[in-house]
Amino acid sequence: MSTVVREIRESAGLSQAELATRSGVAQPNIAAYESGSRRASPQMIERLRRAAKPLPHEALAAHALTSTTLVTLAG
């Protein structure tokens, strides 16, 4: 289970502090889940997974960057 929390966080490109802020879970608890000193429940894993999803403005910014790059390449 400890690797699941780390994978969720790292795949989203978030620090422990960022995931803590987004999920409302204290950063020391995130660290404890990742180290294996504390076990995350399935509900907690789902909460962290939802919190790790890109925020709307992040998704739009990524889309805009991709669109701009495609337009530039198409010339």
N, C-alpha and C positions, 0 to 999 in steps of 0.2 A: 504493500500500500504506500510506503514512503516514496517509492519511485514514481508512483502515479501523480502525486501532488507536485513533485518537482517537474515532471514532464508537462503537466498542464501549464505550470507557470512559465517554464522555459520556452515551450512552443508558442506561447503568447508574447514572448519577449518582455516579460515583466520581472521586476525585482520582487523580492518578498514584501517589501514595503508597499509597492504599488498594488500587488494582489491583496494585501491586507486592507488597504484603503478601499479598494473596489468591492471587496467581499464583506467588509465589516468584521473581519476576524483579526484579532491582534497578531502582529508580526511574529512575536515569540511563538505563538501557536503554529503559524505557518512553518517556522523553522523546526519546531518539534515534530510536526507531521513529516517533514522532509527527512529529518534525521532518524525517524523511526522510534523516537522516545515517546511519542504519543500516536495513537491510532486514529485516523480520520474515519468517521462513519460514512456509509454510502451517501447519506444526506449531505454531509459536509463536503464530500468530493463533488457532488452535483452542484452545490452552492459555489465552490471554487471554480468549477468548470464554467458555470454561467458568468461568474465575475470576470473570467479571463477572456471572454469573447470581446472582440474589438468594439469600442464605443462607436456610436453612429458617425461622429465627426472623423474618427480615425479611418473607418471603412470608406467614407466619402473621399477623404484625402488620398487614400491609396488608389481608389478608382480614378480620381482626377489625374494623378501622376501617371498611371498606366495609359489613360486616354491621351494625355499630352504627349507621352513618348511615342505612341502609335501614330499620332498625327504628324509628329516631327519626322519619324522614319518614313512615312508614306510620302512626305515631301510636298 
